[in-house]
Amino acid sequence: MMESSAMARKPVQAEEMLPLLKRHEIQVLRRAGFSQTDVAERTGASLRTVRRVDCEAEVDSADDSGAHRDRKLGRPSKAAAYSSRVSAWLAEDPELPTQELLRRASEVGYTGHKTAFYALVAGLRPPRAAPVVRFEGLPGEFSQHDFGHVDVRFVDGRKKRVHFFASRLKYSRFVAVTLVENETTETIIRCLARDFVAFGGLPLLAVFDRPKTIVKKGGKGRDVEAWNATFAQAIVDIGVGVEMCAPRSGNQKGSVESLIRWVKGSFFKPRKFQDEADLEAKLVAWLTEVNTKTSSRATNVIPETRRQEELSRLRPIKVFPEKLALRIPVFVGPTAEVIFEGAPYTMPPEATHVAGTLFLYEDRLRIVAGRFEALHRRRKKGEPPAPLPEHRAAKIASVHGKRAKLYEKRQQVLNLGRDALALLTEITHRKPKLAGRQVEDLYALLERHGDDAMRAAIARAVKAGNLTVTGVRRALSRTSVRKRDGERRRAGVAQPRGPKRQQLELALHRAEPKGGAS
């Protein structure tokens, strides 16, 4: 009795912090109307934890490390020092009760709380075999998602490895398949957002087979200790709960894997394709066939029919694909640029050495660093730099000294590409004393006409062998003349010939058959 009383008076250790994405999953299920008990069973959290999350603000971030710092968590468990002893005891008798293990640990000096010790034992105890249970979904409950790849055959004998992303509503079996170039985190998120639109709404949970691109560190069972930060934040923005299959759990992930096998066996492997365009066209036709015309072997019902039943349980789309921005931490370098995917993007010179966030869209990106912000067209790796004109002018103005300004202007011209390098090299070696003035002239042309026009004009001048500022001016003037002539020709198409040359006004009539109106 004295021993049990002493154990009861032991201080309670701080409870481990629930991951933010798990909190988000609980909030999604609670907003959908599930009871606290149901949510506790589905998520594996305690009923007390679910009640606590109910009282918390809505999760709008997935930065677990930041939350840990805010709550000053991370103290090592007192039970960790007894893991070797517990492993030895379990090796002798795997069925030894946890309470008996706690008694033994207390006898050799353990003073921690039983919750931490029970968690240690649960992780060390050998798993027990359990019967296989297949999880069938309810309307609007689950969607399944995974990557796959397959070697396809073309009529001309070529073979090509094709990567694809497949999604399926569990209840209706409505499926979406997208051909992709890679299996990156961004590709997962973009495909996920588009597939939810194809489904007609959001399910409660999106189920994945633990891809390494989104799970940085796995935990016990279905738990995840560390998520890819970009993926986690995107899931919060999209507004869907996410669930991972447990490793080596066929009753959970078998259906996800069978989706990939089904797509391969039903579409890719039985067919040959003329080319990549034919492959894409046949994929669209096949999806229409299996979703709207063919009964599913699992349900004996056409998927579109069951999807219509499921629509009332799907939640409205929170953010559409074209407006979905991935958040990526960045740093403005000493040249007032942010390097992303091998391409430089300019920022105001005052933002140098400032950390910020890059908001990545499909066709553009927005960089926010402190009080500074810039919007750029998204470029591919290897494309020449394309600084914003205001950033170029501000950078020149911030450089001190006449010589430094000249070198910065020359660098701005050099950034136009290899033709600009050839032009400046020729100018510098031909007349070194006049090189500075000619650099000033080229920079003035760059400011007036912009990067694209200047790059094209320098290319024409180099091709013609006229490596001078005059040659670049002539190339620019010819471009302007051709542009004006084209505008005049388009404007003059409707002008009648003759001395008056008045604008011809024609009445528009609906075309009639040759035999006249019937």
C-alpha positions in Angstrom: 0.0 0.0 0.0 2.8 2.4 0.9 4.5 1.6 -2.5 1.3 2.3 -4.4 0.7 5.5 -2.5 4.2 6.7 -3.3 3.7 5.9 -7.0 0.4 7.9 -7.0 2.1 10.9 -5.6 4.8 10.9 -8.4 4.7 14.1 -10.5 2.8 13.8 -13.8 5.1 14.4 -16.8 4.2 16.9 -19.4 2.0 15.3 -22.1 3.6 14.8 -25.5 2.5 17.4 -28.0 0.0 16.2 -30.6 1.3 16.9 -34.2 -0.5 19.8 -35.8 -1.6 17.8 -38.8 -3.2 15.3 -36.5 -5.0 18.2 -34.8 -6.1 19.4 -38.2 -7.5 15.9 -39.0 -9.5 15.9 -35.7 -10.9 19.3 -36.5 -11.9 18.2 -40.0 -13.8 15.2 -38.6 -15.4 17.2 -35.8 -16.6 19.9 -38.2 -18.1 17.1 -40.4 -20.3 16.1 -37.4 -18.5 13.1 -36.0 -18.8 12.6 -32.3 -15.8 12.9 -30.0 -15.8 9.2 -29.4 -15.9 8.4 -33.1 -13.0 10.8 -33.8 -10.9 9.3 -31.0 -11.4 5.8 -32.5 -10.6 7.0 -36.1 -7.5 9.0 -35.2 -6.0 6.9 -32.4 -6.1 9.9 -30.1 -7.5 9.8 -26.6 -11.0 11.1 -25.9 -9.4 13.7 -23.6 -7.2 14.9 -26.4 -10.2 15.2 -28.8 -12.0 17.3 -26.2 -8.9 19.5 -25.8 -8.5 20.1 -29.5 -12.2 21.1 -29.7 -11.4 24.0 -27.5 -8.4 25.1 -29.6 -8.2 27.6 -32.4 -8.4 26.2 -36.0 -5.1 24.9 -37.2 -3.6 27.2 -39.9 0.0 26.1 -39.9 1.8 22.7 -40.0 5.1 23.8 -38.4 5.4 21.3 -35.5 9.0 22.4 -34.7 7.8 26.0 -34.2 5.0 24.9 -32.0 7.4 22.8 -29.9 9.6 25.8 -29.5 6.6 27.9 -28.4 5.5 25.3 -25.8 9.1 24.6 -24.8 8.7 20.8 -25.4 11.3 18.3 -26.1 12.5 17.1 -22.7 13.9 13.5 -22.9 11.6 10.9 -21.4 12.7 9.3 -18.1 11.6 5.9 -19.4 14.1 6.0 -22.3 17.0 5.0 -20.0 15.2 1.7 -19.2 14.7 0.5 -22.7 17.5 -2.1 -22.6 16.2 -3.6 -19.3 12.6 -3.7 -20.7 13.8 -5.4 -23.9 15.7 -8.0 -21.9 12.6 -8.8 -19.7 10.4 -9.1 -22.8 12.9 -11.4 -24.5 12.5 -13.7 -21.5 8.7 -13.5 -21.4 7.0 -11.6 -24.3 3.6 -11.9 -22.5 4.8 -10.2 -19.3 2.1 -7.6 -18.2 3.1 -4.0 -18.5 2.2 -3.4 -14.9 4.7 -6.0 -13.8 7.4 -4.4 -16.0 6.6 -1.0 -14.3 7.0 -2.6 -10.9 10.4 -4.1 -11.9 11.6 -0.8 -13.3 10.5 1.1 -10.1 12.5 -1.4 -8.1 15.7 -0.5 -10.0 15.2 3.3 -9.8 12.5 4.4 -12.3 10.7 7.5 -10.9 8.8 8.7 -14.0 5.1 8.6 -14.7 3.5 5.4 -15.9 2.2 7.0 -19.2 5.8 7.4 -20.5 6.7 3.9 -19.4 3.7 2.3 -21.0 4.5 4.1 -24.3 8.1 2.7 -24.1 6.8 -0.8 -23.5 4.3 -0.5 -26.4 7.1 0.3 -28.7 9.4 -2.5 -27.5 6.8 -5.3 -27.2 6.8 -7.7 -30.2 3.7 -7.2 -32.4 1.0 -9.8 -32.2 -0.6 -11.3 -35.3 -4.1 -9.9 -36.1 -6.7 -11.0 -38.6 -6.9 -9.1 -41.8 -9.8 -6.6 -41.9 -10.6 -4.7 -45.1 -11.6 -1.1 -44.7 -14.5 -0.1 -46.9 -15.3 3.5 -47.2 -18.6 5.4 -46.6 -19.8 8.2 -48.9 -17.5 11.1 -48.7 -15.2 9.5 -46.2 -12.0 8.4 -48.0 -10.1 9.1 -51.1 -6.9 7.1 -52.1 -3.9 8.5 -53.8 -0.6 7.1 -55.1 2.1 7.4 -57.7 2.8 4.6 -60.2 5.1 4.0 -63.2 5.0 1.6 -66.1 6.9 0.9 -69.4 4.5 1.6 -72.3 5.0 0.4 -75.9 4.6 2.5 -79.0 3.7 1.2 -82.5 7.1 2.1 -83.8 8.7 -0.3 -81.3 9.8 2.3 -78.8 9.4 1.8 -75.1 9.1 4.6 -72.5 8.7 4.7 -68.8 5.7 6.7 -67.9 4.9 8.1 -64.5 1.3 8.8 -63.4 -0.7 9.9 -60.3 -3.9 8.1 -59.5 -6.7 9.1 -57.2 -10.0 7.3 -56.4 -13.0 8.0 -54.2 -13.2 4.9 -52.0 -17.0 4.6 -51.9 -18.0 5.3 -55.5 -14.7 4.0 -57.2 -14.6 7.2 -59.3 -11.0 7.5 -60.5 -8.7 10.2 -61.9 -5.3 9.5 -63.5 -2.8 12.2 -64.5 0.4 11.7 -66.5 3.3 13.4 -64.6 6.9 14.2 -65.3 8.2 13.4 -61.8 7.0 12.3 -58.3 7.9 15.4 -56.3 6.0 17.0 -53.4 4.7 19.8 -55.7 3.4 17.2 -58.2 1.5 15.4 -55.4 -0.1 18.6 -54.2 -1.0 19.9 -57.7 -2.5 16.6 -58.8 -4.4 16.3 -55.4 -6.0 19.7 -55.9 -7.0 19.0 -59.5 -8.4 15.5 -58.6 -10.6 17.0 -55.8 -12.1 19.3 -58.4 -12.7 16.3 -60.6 -14.4 14.5 -57.7 -16.7 17.5 -57.1 -15.6 18.2 -53.6 -13.4 17.2 -50.6 -13.7 13.9 -48.7 -12.9 13.8 -45.0 -9.6 12.0 -45.4 -7.0 11.5 -48.1 -5.1 8.2 -47.7 -1.5 7.7 -48.9 0.9 4.8 -48.8 3.6 6.8 -46.9 5.6 8.3 -49.9 9.0 9.5 -48.8 8.4 12.8 -50.6 5.9 13.8 -47.9 6.9 11.7 -44.8 10.3 12.8 -43.5 10.2 10.5 -40.5 7.7 7.8 -39.8 6.4 6.8 -36.4 4.7 3.8 -34.9 1.8 2.4 -36.9 0.1 5.1 -38.9 1.7 7.9 -37.0 4.1 10.3 -38.6 6.8 12.1 -36.5 7.9 14.6 -39.2 6.1 15.7 -42.3 7.4 17.5 -45.3 6.6 21.1 -44.3 5.5 22.2 -47.8 3.0 19.3 -48.1 1.7 19.7 -44.5 0.9 23.4 -45.1 -0.7 22.7 -48.4 -3.0 20.1 -46.8 -4.1 22.7 -44.3 -4.7 25.2 -47.1 -6.7 22.6 -49.1 -8.7 21.7 -46.0 -8.7 17.9 -46.1 -7.5 15.5 -43.4 -4.6 13.2 -44.3 -3.9 9.6 -43.2 -1.0 7.3 -43.8 -1.2 3.6 -44.2 0.8 1.7 -41.6 4.0 -0.1 -42.9 3.5 -3.8 -43.8 -0.3 -3.5 -43.2 -1.9 -5.1 -46.2 -5.4 -4.6 -44.8 -4.9 -0.8 -44.9 -2.8 -0.2 -48.0 -3.8 -3.1 -50.2 -6.6 -1.1 -51.7 -4.2 1.8 -52.5 -1.7 -0.6 -54.2 -4.6 -2.4 -56.1 -5.5 1.0 -57.5 -2.1 1.3 -59.2 -2.2 -2.4 -60.3 -5.6 -1.9 -61.8 -4.6 1.2 -63.7 -1.6 -0.6 -65.1 -3.4 -3.8 -66.0 -6.6 -2.2 -67.4 -5.2 0.7 -69.4 -1.4 0.7 -69.9 -0.4 -2.9 -70.5 -3.0 -4.0 -73.0 -2.5 -1.1 -75.3 0.1 0.2 -77.8 0.2 3.9 -78.6 1.1 5.9 -81.7 3.0 8.6 -79.7 2.7 10.6 -76.5 -0.3 12.6 -77.8 -2.1 9.3 -78.6 -1.4 8.1 -75.1 -2.9 11.1 -73.5 -6.0 11.0 -75.8 -6.6 7.3 -75.1 -6.2 7.9 -71.3 -9.0 10.5 -71.4 -11.3 8.2 -73.3 -10.6 5.3 -71.0 -11.3 7.4 -67.9 -14.7 8.4 -69.4 -15.4 4.8 -70.1 -14.6 3.4 -66.7 -16.2 6.3 -64.7 -19.4 6.8 -66.7 -20.2 3.6 -68.7 -18.7 0.5 -67.0 -19.9 -1.0 -63.7 -17.2 -1.4 -61.1 -16.3 -5.0 -60.3 -16.3 -4.1 -56.6 -19.8 -2.6 -56.4 -21.5 -3.7 -59.7 -22.6 -0.1 -60.1 -21.3 2.6 -62.5 -18.9 4.9 -60.5 -20.6 8.1 -61.7 -23.9 6.8 -60.4 -22.4 6.3 -56.9 -20.5 9.6 -57.1 -23.8 11.4 -57.5 -24.9 9.8 -54.3 -21.7 10.8 -52.7 -21.7 14.4 -53.7 -23.9 15.5 -50.9 -21.3 14.2 -48.4 -18.3 15.8 -50.2 -17.3 19.2 -48.8 -16.9 22.3 -50.9 -13.6 23.0 -52.5 -11.6 25.4 -50.3 -9.0 26.5 -52.8 -8.9 25.8 -56.5 -5.7 24.6 -58.2 -4.9 27.8 -60.0 -4.9 29.7 -56.7 -3.1 27.1 -54.6 0.3 28.5 -53.5 3.0 26.3 -52.0 4.9 28.0 -49.3 8.7 27.5 -49.5 11.2 29.2 -47.1 13.9 31.2 -49.1 16.7 33.7 -48.4 17.6 36.8 -50.4 21.2 36.5 -51.4 23.9 39.1 -51.5 23.1 39.9 -55.2 19.5 40.7 -54.2 18.2 37.5 -55.9 16.4 34.4 -54.8 17.5 31.2 -56.5 14.7 28.7 -57.0 14.8 25.6 -59.2 18.0 26.9 -60.7 16.6 30.2 -61.9 17.3 33.6 -60.2 14.5 36.0 -59.3 15.3 39.6 -58.3 14.2 41.4 -55.2 14.7 45.1 -54.2 18.4 45.6 -53.1 17.1 46.6 -49.6 15.9 43.0 -49.1 19.5 41.6 -49.3 20.2 39.0 -46.6 16.6 38.8 -45.5 14.8 35.5 -45.0 11.4 35.2 -46.6 8.7 32.9 -48.0 8.2 32.0 -51.7 4.5 31.4 -52.6 4.7 29.1 -55.6 1.8 28.9 -58.1 1.8 26.8 -61.3 2.7 29.7 -63.6 4.1 32.4 -61.3 5.6 33.0 -57.9 5.4 35.6 -55.2 8.3 36.3 -52.9 7.8 38.0 -49.5 10.8 39.0 -47.5 10.1 41.3 -44.6 8.3 44.3 -45.9 9.4 43.6 -49.5 7.4 41.7 -52.1 7.9 40.8 -55.7 5.8 38.9 -58.3 7.6 37.0 -61.1 6.7 34.7 -64.0 7.8 31.2 -63.2 10.8 30.2 -65.3 12.5 26.9 -66.0 16.0 26.0 -65.0 18.5 27.3 -67.5 16.4 30.3 -68.7 18.4 33.6 -68.6 17.8 36.0 -65.8 14.8 38.3 -66.2 15.1 41.0 -63.5 12.1 43.3 -63.0 12.9 46.8 -64.4 12.3 48.5 -61.0 14.7 46.1 -59.3 17.4 46.7 -62.0 17.1 50.5 -61.6 17.1 50.3 -57.8 20.2 48.1 -57.8 22.1 50.4 -60.0 21.1 53.4 -57.8 22.2 51.6 -54.6 25.7 50.9 -56.0 28.4 53.4 -54.8 31.0 54.8 -57.2 31.1 55.4 -60.9 33.2 52.4 -61.7 31.0 50.1 -59.6 27.9 51.4 -61.3 29.5 50.8 -64.7 30.4 47.2 -63.9 26.8 46.5 -62.6 25.4 47.9 -65.8 27.7 45.7 -67.8 26.6 42.7 -65.7 23.0 43.5 -66.4 23.7 43.4 -70.2 25.8 40.2 -69.8 22.8 38.5 -68.1 21.1 38.6 -71.5 23.1 35.5 -72.6 26.0 34.2 -74.7 25.3 36.7 -77.6 25.6 39.6 -75.1 28.9 38.1 -74.0 30.2 38.0 -77.5 29.1 41.6 -78.2 30.7 43.0 -75.0 33.9 41.1 -75.6 34.3 42.5 -79.1 33.4 46.0 -78.0 35.9 45.9 -75.1 38.8 44.6 -77.2 38.2 46.7 -80.3 38.1 50.1 -78.6 38.9 49.8 -74.9 38.8 53.6 -74.3 35.2 53.8 -75.6 34.0 50.6 -74.0 32.6 52.3 -70.9 30.5 54.7 -73.0 29.2 51.9 -75.2 28.2 49.9 -72.1 26.2 52.9 -71.0 24.5 53.1 -74.4 23.7 49.3 -74.3 22.2 49.6 -70.8 20.1 52.6 -71.9 18.7 50.5 -74.7 18.0 47.7 -72.3 16.0 50.0 -70.0 14.1 51.4 -72.9 13.2 48.2 -74.8 13.3 45.4 -72.1 15.1 42.1 -71.8 13.3 40.1 -74.5 13.6 42.7 -77.3 17.2 43.5 -76.4 18.2 39.8 -76.3 16.6 39.3 -79.8 18.3 42.4 -81.2 21.7 41.4 -79.9 21.3 37.9 -81.4 20.5 39.4 -84.8 23.4 41.7 -84.7 25.8 38.9 -83.7 24.4 36.7 -86.4 24.9 39.4 -89.0 28.5 40.0 -87.8 27.8 43.6 -86.8 29.0 43.5 -83.2 28.5 47.2 -82.4 26.1 49.3 -80.5 25.0 50.7 -83.9 24.2 47.1 -85.1 22.0 46.5 -82.0 20.2 49.9 -82.6 19.5 48.9 -86.2 18.2 45.5 -85.2 15.9 47.2 -82.7 14.7 49.7 -85.2 13.9 47.0 -87.8 11.9 45.2 -85.2 9.9 48.4 -84.4 9.4 49.0 -88.2 8.1 45.5 -88.8 5.8 45.8 -85.8 4.4 49.1 -87.0 4.0 47.8 -90.6 2.1 44.7 -89.2 -0.2 47.0 -87.3 -0.9 49.1 -90.4 -1.6 46.1 -92.5 -4.0 44.7 -90.0 -5.7 48.1 -89.7 -5.9 48.5 -93.5 -7.5 45.2 -94.3 -11.0 46.7 -94.1 -10.1 49.9 -96.0 -11.6 50.0 -99.6 -9.5 51.0 -102.5 -10.2 54.3 -104.3 -9.7 58.0 -103.8 -12.0 58.4 -100.8 -10.5 55.4 -98.8 -13.4 55.6 -96.3 -14.0 52.9 -93.7 -16.3 50.3 -95.2 -19.3 49.5 -93.0 -20.7 46.0 -93.6 -23.9 44.7 -92.1 -23.6 41.2 -90.7 -26.2 38.6 -91.8 -26.7 35.0 -90.9 -25.6 32.7 -93.8 -28.5 31.2 -95.8 -28.6 28.0 -97.9 -28.2 28.3 -101.6 -31.8 27.7 -102.4 -32.9 30.7 -100.3 -34.5 30.9 -96.9 -37.0 28.1 -96.3 
